[in-house]
Amino acid sequence: TSESSGIDEEVSRRFNPCIFLGQYLMRNNHNAKAGHTSLLNKLFSKYVRQEQFGRFFLLHFDSISKIFIRSVKKDKKVCDLAEMRVFARDLDETLGFRGEL
């Protein structure tokens, strides 16, 4: 366990061996040419982006939940498309994405 090995529980919980391996292989790929993106690199990049996006929302769940409740003006898990658009606009403004969300 992480307690017996001296690794912090939070670090152990967040560690994903697939991401670690992917990052290691991409950093140490001596055969890759600068600017060349293979299908495998694209897949790893897509997976890493999805993981980062998911971790961001898990880390900021409380503040995003408050924005949602403020945007749709109700505390429930179901909303219609118009309410979702209002939430996306408010979240975009709060995060400073300038319409990219």
Backbone as CSV, one residue per row, in Angstrom:
resi,resn,N_x,N_y,N_z,CA_x,CA_y,CA_z,C_x,C_y,C_z
1,THR,0.834,-1.200,0.000,0.000,0.000,0.000,0.866,1.246,0.000
2,SER,0.214,2.390,-0.201,0.962,3.651,-0.251,1.483,4.035,1.128
3,GLU,0.804,3.590,2.200,1.263,3.921,3.557,2.586,3.239,3.861
4,SER,2.719,1.971,3.448,3.944,1.238,3.733,5.111,1.704,2.861
5,SER,4.820,2.245,1.667,5.891,2.693,0.790,6.263,4.151,1.014
6,GLY,5.506,4.868,1.835,5.823,6.258,2.138,5.325,7.253,1.101
7,ILE,4.466,6.815,0.164,3.923,7.708,-0.854,2.672,8.370,-0.302
8,ASP,2.577,9.674,-0.536,1.416,10.433,-0.086,0.149,9.833,-0.694
9,GLU,-0.896,9.687,0.101,-2.144,9.074,-0.342,-2.768,9.850,-1.515
10,GLU,-2.708,11.165,-1.482,-3.270,12.000,-2.552,-2.534,11.753,-3.866
11,VAL,-1.219,11.670,-3.810,-0.425,11.405,-5.013,-0.732,10.010,-5.542
12,SER,-0.828,9.057,-4.654,-1.118,7.688,-5.046,-2.497,7.586,-5.699
13,ARG,-3.464,8.331,-5.201,-4.822,8.292,-5.729,-4.888,8.911,-7.127
14,ARG,-4.119,9.980,-7.365,-4.148,10.681,-8.648,-3.298,10.005,-9.715
15,PHE,-2.350,9.167,-9.333,-1.419,8.571,-10.285,-2.149,7.653,-11.248
16,ASN,-1.911,7.849,-12.534,-2.491,7.003,-13.570,-1.331,6.410,-14.364
17,PRO,-1.109,5.097,-14.257,0.042,4.488,-14.929,-0.017,4.602,-16.448
18,CYS,-1.232,4.654,-17.037,-1.338,4.794,-18.500,-0.807,6.146,-18.950
19,ILE,-1.160,7.190,-18.221,-0.686,8.526,-18.581,0.815,8.622,-18.366
20,PHE,1.314,8.074,-17.257,2.751,8.095,-16.989,3.517,7.392,-18.108
21,LEU,3.049,6.211,-18.496,3.719,5.456,-19.554,3.665,6.210,-20.881
22,GLY,2.496,6.766,-21.214,2.363,7.515,-22.462,3.290,8.712,-22.510
23,GLN,3.347,9.463,-21.409,4.230,10.632,-21.364,5.696,10.211,-21.449
24,TYR,6.066,9.144,-20.759,7.441,8.650,-20.791,7.832,8.237,-22.208
25,LEU,6.956,7.482,-22.869,7.266,7.018,-24.216,7.360,8.172,-25.203
26,MET,6.501,9.163,-25.064,6.549,10.307,-25.981,7.796,11.154,-25.752
27,ARG,8.212,11.308,-24.489,9.414,12.102,-24.191,10.680,11.416,-24.671
28,ASN,10.693,10.108,-24.624,11.920,9.371,-24.920,11.903,8.677,-26.280
29,ASN,11.058,9.119,-27.193,10.982,8.536,-28.521,12.012,9.233,-29.415
30,HIS,13.173,8.625,-29.572,14.257,9.218,-30.350,14.011,9.112,-31.860
31,ASN,13.082,8.268,-32.263,12.802,8.092,-33.686,11.809,9.122,-34.221
32,ALA,11.165,9.834,-33.355,10.161,10.811,-33.802,10.853,12.039,-34.378
33,LYS,10.291,12.550,-35.450,10.825,13.749,-36.073,10.059,14.951,-35.537
34,ALA,10.734,16.096,-35.461,10.091,17.315,-34.982,8.935,17.672,-35.911
35,GLY,7.785,17.927,-35.337,6.615,18.296,-36.119,5.841,17.110,-36.661
36,HIS,6.408,15.903,-36.558,5.737,14.709,-37.060,4.791,14.178,-35.992
37,THR,3.538,14.003,-36.359,2.575,13.459,-35.403,2.004,12.168,-35.968
38,SER,2.302,11.096,-35.312,1.783,9.809,-35.740,0.388,9.607,-35.153
39,LEU,-0.271,8.580,-35.603,-1.601,8.256,-35.089,-1.528,7.962,-33.593
40,LEU,-0.478,7.271,-33.162,-0.323,6.962,-31.742,-0.156,8.236,-30.912
41,ASN,0.645,9.191,-31.404,0.812,10.463,-30.699,-0.510,11.203,-30.589
42,LYS,-1.292,11.188,-31.665,-2.593,11.857,-31.658,-3.528,11.206,-30.638
43,LEU,-3.511,9.875,-30.586,-4.365,9.174,-29.624,-3.949,9.480,-28.187
44,PHE,-2.641,9.458,-27.926,-2.154,9.795,-26.587,-2.514,11.229,-26.223
45,SER,-2.345,12.147,-27.162,-2.662,13.552,-26.902,-4.142,13.729,-26.598
46,LYS,-4.984,13.037,-27.354,-6.433,13.119,-27.114,-6.774,12.557,-25.736
47,TYR,-6.183,11.410,-25.375,-6.450,10.787,-24.078,-5.983,11.687,-22.934
48,VAL,-4.800,12.271,-23.062,-4.263,13.151,-22.022,-5.156,14.374,-21.858
49,ARG,-5.620,14.945,-22.969,-6.512,16.110,-22.896,-7.815,15.767,-22.192
50,GLN,-8.371,14.608,-22.494,-9.603,14.182,-21.830,-9.380,14.000,-20.328
51,GLU,-8.265,13.396,-19.964,-7.950,13.198,-18.544,-7.772,14.536,-17.827
52,GLN,-7.060,15.471,-18.465,-6.854,16.788,-17.854,-8.181,17.509,-17.678
53,PHE,-9.046,17.416,-18.669,-10.356,18.053,-18.618,-11.183,17.464,-17.468
54,GLY,-11.190,16.140,-17.372,-11.930,15.477,-16.295,-11.397,15.828,-14.919
55,ARG,-10.085,15.857,-14.768,-9.492,16.207,-13.473,-9.783,17.650,-13.090
56,PHE,-9.792,18.551,-14.085,-10.109,19.947,-13.814,-11.504,20.049,-13.215
57,PHE,-12.484,19.372,-13.823,-13.849,19.464,-13.330,-14.023,18.759,-11.990
58,LEU,-13.300,17.678,-11.757,-13.366,17.032,-10.438,-12.781,17.938,-9.364
59,LEU,-11.681,18.593,-9.683,-11.017,19.470,-8.728,-11.865,20.691,-8.405
60,HIS,-12.591,21.212,-9.389,-13.378,22.435,-9.221,-14.877,22.169,-9.191
61,PHE,-15.283,20.956,-8.788,-16.697,20.578,-8.837,-17.591,21.530,-8.041
62,ASP,-17.181,21.896,-6.843,-18.021,22.758,-6.004,-18.266,24.112,-6.643
63,SER,-17.230,24.749,-7.146,-17.409,26.069,-7.756,-18.199,25.974,-9.059
64,ILE,-18.001,24.909,-9.839,-18.759,24.738,-11.076,-20.225,24.452,-10.758
65,SER,-20.463,23.692,-9.706,-21.830,23.418,-9.280,-22.549,24.703,-8.879
66,LYS,-21.855,25.604,-8.190,-22.457,26.890,-7.810,-22.789,27.721,-9.041
67,ILE,-21.912,27.703,-10.045,-22.181,28.428,-11.290,-23.410,27.833,-11.976
68,PHE,-23.523,26.506,-11.961,-24.670,25.843,-12.579,-25.969,26.255,-11.895
69,ILE,-25.980,26.199,-10.574,-27.196,26.550,-9.826,-27.560,28.010,-10.066
70,ARG,-26.555,28.877,-10.097,-26.812,30.297,-10.354,-27.326,30.507,-11.784
71,SER,-26.799,29.776,-12.732,-27.175,29.952,-14.136,-28.590,29.470,-14.430
72,VAL,-28.913,28.272,-13.980,-30.226,27.697,-14.303,-31.261,27.994,-13.232
73,LYS,-30.816,28.604,-12.134,-31.682,29.038,-11.042,-32.501,27.903,-10.440
74,LYS,-31.889,26.741,-10.347,-32.522,25.611,-9.662,-31.448,24.607,-9.271
75,ASP,-31.763,23.850,-8.242,-30.813,22.880,-7.699,-31.282,21.468,-8.029
76,LYS,-31.163,21.090,-9.300,-31.474,19.725,-9.699,-30.541,19.312,-10.821
77,LYS,-30.492,18.034,-11.091,-29.511,17.525,-12.036,-30.009,17.481,-13.472
78,VAL,-31.243,17.885,-13.710,-31.811,17.840,-15.046,-32.122,19.255,-15.502
79,CYS,-31.744,19.581,-16.737,-32.072,20.888,-17.298,-32.275,20.734,-18.793
80,ASP,-32.926,21.715,-19.405,-33.144,21.636,-20.845,-31.976,22.288,-21.592
81,LEU,-32.023,22.247,-22.900,-30.917,22.728,-23.727,-30.691,24.229,-23.563
82,ALA,-31.757,24.999,-23.444,-31.619,26.449,-23.271,-30.898,26.770,-21.963
83,GLU,-31.235,26.053,-20.897,-30.560,26.260,-19.609,-29.094,25.849,-19.695
84,MET,-28.816,24.801,-20.446,-27.436,24.339,-20.606,-26.605,25.379,-21.351
85,ARG,-27.208,26.035,-22.325,-26.499,27.093,-23.057,-26.158,28.263,-22.141
86,VAL,-27.106,28.621,-21.265,-26.859,29.707,-20.305,-25.724,29.308,-19.370
87,PHE,-25.738,28.069,-18.903,-24.675,27.574,-18.021,-23.321,27.606,-18.737
88,ALA,-23.280,27.134,-19.984,-22.021,27.129,-20.739,-21.505,28.553,-20.931
89,ARG,-22.400,29.498,-21.204,-21.991,30.901,-21.371,-21.415,31.451,-20.065
90,ASP,-22.122,31.190,-18.938,-21.643,31.683,-17.646,-20.320,31.033,-17.243
91,LEU,-20.192,29.738,-17.502,-18.945,29.031,-17.185,-17.806,29.564,-18.047
92,ASP,-18.083,29.805,-19.313,-17.088,30.360,-20.225,-16.608,31.729,-19.744
93,GLU,-17.536,32.564,-19.313,-17.172,33.897,-18.809,-16.348,33.792,-17.527
94,THR,-16.757,32.908,-16.631,-16.066,32.748,-15.351,-14.635,32.244,-15.551
95,LEU,-14.464,31.283,-16.458,-13.138,30.695,-16.691,-12.284,31.530,-17.642
96,GLY,-12.884,32.505,-18.294,-12.124,33.366,-19.200,-11.728,32.696,-20.491
97,PHE,-12.570,31.813,-21.036,-12.252,31.110,-22.278,-12.583,31.925,-23.524
98,ARG,-13.209,33.067,-23.363,-13.546,33.973,-24.471,-14.318,33.275,-25.598
99,GLY,-15.343,32.533,-25.211,-16.214,31.891,-26.206,-15.708,30.576,-26.749
100,GLU,-14.626,30.026,-26.226,-14.067,28.784,-26.739,-14.683,27.540,-26.107
101,LEU,-15.433,27.713,-25.046,-16.011,26.558,-24.354,-17.152,26.026,-25.103
